[in-house]
């Protein structure tokens, strides 16, 4: 029994050492996600309160039911990014963490169902963008109503021109400042001394 534990521990250390090199050389911003960018599955047209709540309820139940799929997803993605040994060890660990995260987001969405908040997780459903690592955004960000620039049904209001002064006063001419030659020589000596250093 003791030899099995020792061999398992040494095998784990070797697997982590072999598999650790490829992820350290990967670009960390390669899969960065902009939380404010519209998702292809999230409609960009204005939604009613009921539509937002319905979408939130569906995503919360889907994340609770399919959260366990993060484990095979991360094993596959990590294996494709590095090697099979690190894919099974690191990918499984990463998948367990994302499983807890996805199910936690599902619970949080279910508890705060009456609030029409933006999605906290990307991809919203596990089957969307299967090759992209799961990312988490801001928590409890409310949907803001779209800002209106100008109502096109009303004619534009004419704006008055700014008043023009009758005559502008002419600027006074300022005589140039004349320094004595003695001051110029001192400044030149200091400059030359500093430049020689």
Buried (B, 14 or more C-beta within 10 A) or exposed (E): EEEEEEEEEEEEEEBBEBBEEBEEEEEEEEBEBEBEEEBEEBEEEEBEEEEBBEBBEEBBEBBBEBBBBBBEBBBBBBBEBBBEBBBBBBBBBBBBEBBEBBBBBBBBBBEBBEEBBBBBBBBBBBEEBEEEBBBBBEEEEEEEEEEEEEEEEEEEEEEEEEEEEEEEEEEEEEEEEEEEEEEEEEEEEEEEEEEEE
